[in-house]
Amino acid sequence: MQAAVVVRSMLGISPSAYQHACETMGPENATVAVAAILERAGHINSAGGYLRDLRRRAARGEFSLGPMITMDLDEMLR
């Protein structure tokens, strides 16, 4: 999870956005979400805003990492 802190700063995700994601999603899930954001960095305008949106969805029970991971795997296999 130390790598997530480095990647978070590279992507311009604020410490508070990452901390809130860790508190809401759990540190492991927040780390996976940051990794997925890194994979799509070229398609995401604001990595911090994207993570904050994922955190809000997770808080409402409307977010799961499964589809995000599956999409990344599908893209890797192409």
Beta strands, then each sheet from edge to edge (+ up, - down):
end
